[in-house]
Amino acid sequence: PLRSAAVGPLLSGSSGRSRRDAAAHPVPPRSPQALCSQPGRPKDYALPNASWSRDMLDLYDRFLAMTKEGLWKRIPSYNNVLDHIPGKALRGLPSRDTRLFLRSIEAEGVGFEYVMFLNSSEKRVVCLFQPGSYLEGHPGFAHGGSIATIIDSTIGSCAIFVAGRVMTANLSINYMSPVPLGSVVLVDSKVDKVEGRKVFLSCKVQSVDGGTLHAEATALFIQLDATKSQKQQASCQ
Ligand SMILES: CCCCCCCC/C=C\CCCCCCCC(=O)SCCNC(=O)CCNC(=O)[C@H](O)C(C)(C)COP(=O)(O)OP(=O)(O)OC[C@H]1O[C@@H](n2cnc3c(N)ncnc32)[C@H](O)[C@@H]1OP(=O)(O)O
């Protein structure tokens, strides 16, 4: 199984090719099914698009290949949270003009370009993330809040897998090395333990070759207690 520490060797085939290299070796056309969402379904944004760098495409292909072995599963991603809940969007709910925060920047490549893969047996979610130019904090680097967002969402998806409806109670992040805009990082999250309604998780943000640890985080998510009144708990419908 892909262990965070072993990320480098597994991906040794993918070097940090510059965009110039990518221009010299145009990205091969993607298979039609790899590019389009299922007809009649909301658009799945966790699929390659023209803004994905060579590194992002190589990493995507490697994880997609691992899904064939059954250990990993690609998580589709829509721009409305309800579309992630099977049947919910069809339940005649009044349509709300809301967007999932990570999918609120429509233009390709300038916001959060990402795709998540779930490894059920390891209770792990790994997110391939390419921060776009509209996520800038310090010149040329991703804003710390955008890193917190991709961590919260990756860890959150991991917690949802284990405990269903959850909310973040605590998220603690150490930032070790800034993430250049346009680079590709691996956000590797896992469940460490579950105590009643409390789900404890951790996460590392690493460069594709595993050589740079950009950030690491711990989090506590709380499973929403159906018996508590909605007033006490933000409704997470
Ligand atoms: C197959 C895979 C599936 C993938 C699906 C992917 C698609 C999904 C698409 C897209 C989603 C991506 C994922 C997004 C995720 C984002 C999550 C967020 O951003 S959430 C927004 C920010 N968080 C809030 O706004 C919460 C505000 N806080 C609250 O609402 C409450 O405090 C809450 C619900 C967290 C807890 O309230 P209570 O009343 O239910 O529970 P009480 O009794 O207070 O606490 C329970 C236990 O937890 C401890 N606890 C609570 N908060 C704590 C804290 N901050 N530190 C330590 N302990 C804490 C308490 O001490 C208590 O422990 P004792 O049972 O007594 O041992």
The ligand as an SDF file (V2000), in Angstrom:
LIG
                    3D

 67 69  0  0  0  0  0  0  0  0999 V2000
  -16.5710    7.8350    1.0310 C   0  0  0  0  0  0  0  0  0  0  0  0
  -15.8910    9.1250    1.4610 C   0  0  0  0  0  0  0  0  0  0  0  0
  -16.8750   10.2320    1.5790 C   0  0  0  0  0  0  0  0  0  0  0  0
  -16.3410   11.4390    0.9440 C   0  0  0  0  0  0  0  0  0  0  0  0
  -17.4060   12.4370    0.6990 C   0  0  0  0  0  0  0  0  0  0  0  0
  -16.7290   13.6250    0.1390 C   0  0  0  0  0  0  0  0  0  0  0  0
  -17.6930   14.5590   -0.4260 C   0  0  0  0  0  0  0  0  0  0  0  0
  -18.0490   15.6510    0.5530 C   0  0  0  0  0  0  0  0  0  0  0  0
  -17.8460   16.9440   -0.1190 C   0  0  0  0  0  0  0  0  0  0  0  0
  -17.3960   17.9380    0.5020 C   0  0  0  0  0  0  0  0  0  0  0  0
  -17.1730   17.9390    1.9760 C   0  0  0  0  0  0  0  0  0  0  0  0
  -15.7050   17.8040    2.2420 C   0  0  0  0  0  0  0  0  0  0  0  0
  -15.5250   17.6900    3.7250 C   0  0  0  0  0  0  0  0  0  0  0  0
  -15.7670   19.0390    4.3480 C   0  0  0  0  0  0  0  0  0  0  0  0
  -15.5730   18.9610    5.8260 C   0  0  0  0  0  0  0  0  0  0  0  0
  -15.5830   20.3550    6.3210 C   0  0  0  0  0  0  0  0  0  0  0  0
  -15.8470   20.3600    7.7730 C   0  0  0  0  0  0  0  0  0  0  0  0
  -16.0410   21.7410    8.2430 C   0  0  0  0  0  0  0  0  0  0  0  0
  -15.4680   22.6670    7.7410 O   0  0  0  0  0  0  0  0  0  0  0  0
  -17.1560   21.9530    9.4880 S   0  0  0  0  0  0  0  0  0  0  0  0
  -17.1770   23.6790    9.7180 C   0  0  0  0  0  0  0  0  0  0  0  0
  -16.3050   24.1170   10.8880 C   0  0  0  0  0  0  0  0  0  0  0  0
  -16.7380   23.5050   12.1400 N   0  0  0  0  0  0  0  0  0  0  0  0
  -17.8160   24.0100   12.8120 C   0  0  0  0  0  0  0  0  0  0  0  0
  -18.4210   25.0040   12.4280 O   0  0  0  0  0  0  0  0  0  0  0  0
  -18.2210   23.2500   14.0510 C   0  0  0  0  0  0  0  0  0  0  0  0
  -18.7150   24.1940   15.1360 C   0  0  0  0  0  0  0  0  0  0  0  0
  -18.8320   23.4020   16.3860 N   0  0  0  0  0  0  0  0  0  0  0  0
  -19.9370   22.6650   16.5960 C   0  0  0  0  0  0  0  0  0  0  0  0
  -20.8880   22.6710   15.8420 O   0  0  0  0  0  0  0  0  0  0  0  0
  -19.9140   21.8260   17.8370 C   0  0  0  0  0  0  0  0  0  0  0  0
  -18.9590   22.2840   18.7540 O   0  0  0  0  0  0  0  0  0  0  0  0
  -19.6060   20.3330   17.5100 C   0  0  0  0  0  0  0  0  0  0  0  0
  -20.6610   19.7920   16.5700 C   0  0  0  0  0  0  0  0  0  0  0  0
  -18.2170   20.2300   16.8860 C   0  0  0  0  0  0  0  0  0  0  0  0
  -19.6110   19.5550   18.8190 C   0  0  0  0  0  0  0  0  0  0  0  0
  -20.7820   19.8720   19.4670 O   0  0  0  0  0  0  0  0  0  0  0  0
  -21.7310   18.7240   20.1010 P   0  0  0  0  0  0  0  0  0  0  0  0
  -22.6790   19.4130   20.9700 O   0  0  0  0  0  0  0  0  0  0  0  0
  -22.2310   17.8180   19.0410 O   0  0  0  0  0  0  0  0  0  0  0  0
  -20.7320   17.8190   20.9460 O   0  0  0  0  0  0  0  0  0  0  0  0
  -20.0650   18.1850   22.3800 P   0  0  0  0  0  0  0  0  0  0  0  0
  -20.8330   17.4750   23.4290 O   0  0  0  0  0  0  0  0  0  0  0  0
  -19.8430   19.6420   22.5180 O   0  0  0  0  0  0  0  0  0  0  0  0
  -18.6110   17.5140   22.1930 O   0  0  0  0  0  0  0  0  0  0  0  0
  -18.5300   16.0850   22.0450 C   0  0  0  0  0  0  0  0  0  0  0  0
  -17.1840   15.6720   22.5900 C   0  0  0  0  0  0  0  0  0  0  0  0
  -16.1380   16.3030   21.8120 O   0  0  0  0  0  0  0  0  0  0  0  0
  -15.3410   17.1110   22.6690 C   0  0  0  0  0  0  0  0  0  0  0  0
  -14.9780   18.3150   21.9440 N   0  0  0  0  0  0  0  0  0  0  0  0
  -15.8060   19.1290   21.2300 C   0  0  0  0  0  0  0  0  0  0  0  0
  -15.1000   20.1380   20.6680 N   0  0  0  0  0  0  0  0  0  0  0  0
  -13.7950   19.9660   21.0520 C   0  0  0  0  0  0  0  0  0  0  0  0
  -12.5880   20.6460   20.7770 C   0  0  0  0  0  0  0  0  0  0  0  0
  -12.5730   21.7670   20.0330 N   0  0  0  0  0  0  0  0  0  0  0  0
  -11.4320   20.1820   21.3340 N   0  0  0  0  0  0  0  0  0  0  0  0
  -11.4610   19.0560   22.0820 C   0  0  0  0  0  0  0  0  0  0  0  0
  -12.5600   18.3420   22.3900 N   0  0  0  0  0  0  0  0  0  0  0  0
  -13.7180   18.8070   21.8640 C   0  0  0  0  0  0  0  0  0  0  0  0
  -16.2030   17.4220   23.8710 C   0  0  0  0  0  0  0  0  0  0  0  0
  -15.3910   17.7160   24.9780 O   0  0  0  0  0  0  0  0  0  0  0  0
  -16.9690   16.1420   24.0430 C   0  0  0  0  0  0  0  0  0  0  0  0
  -16.1130   15.2200   24.6030 O   0  0  0  0  0  0  0  0  0  0  0  0
  -16.6760   14.1160   25.7300 P   0  0  0  0  0  0  0  0  0  0  0  0
  -17.7750   13.3740   24.9820 O   0  0  0  0  0  0  0  0  0  0  0  0
  -17.2500   14.9830   26.8320 O   0  0  0  0  0  0  0  0  0  0  0  0
  -15.4920   13.3250   26.0910 O   0  0  0  0  0  0  0  0  0  0  0  0
  1  2  1  0
  2  3  1  0
  3  4  1  0
  4  5  1  0
  5  6  1  0
  6  7  1  0
  7  8  1  0
  8  9  1  0
  9 10  2  0
 10 11  1  0
 11 12  1  0
 12 13  1  0
 13 14  1  0
 14 15  1  0
 15 16  1  0
 16 17  1  0
 17 18  1  0
 18 19  2  0
 18 20  1  0
 20 21  1  0
 21 22  1  0
 22 23  1  0
 23 24  1  0
 24 25  2  0
 24 26  1  0
 26 27  1  0
 27 28  1  0
 28 29  1  0
 29 30  2  0
 29 31  1  0
 31 32  1  0
 31 33  1  0
 33 34  1  0
 33 35  1  0
 33 36  1  0
 36 37  1  0
 37 38  1  0
 38 39  2  0
 38 40  1  0
 38 41  1  0
 41 42  1  0
 42 43  2  0
 42 44  1  0
 42 45  1  0
 45 46  1  0
 46 47  1  0
 47 48  1  0
 47 62  1  0
 48 49  1  0
 49 50  1  0
 49 60  1  0
 50 51  1  0
 50 59  1  0
 51 52  2  0
 52 53  1  0
 53 54  1  0
 53 59  2  0
 54 55  1  0
 54 56  2  0
 56 57  1  0
 57 58  2  0
 58 59  1  0
 60 61  1  0
 60 62  1  0
 62 63  1  0
 63 64  1  0
 64 65  2  0
 64 66  1  0
 64 67  1  0
M  END
$$$$
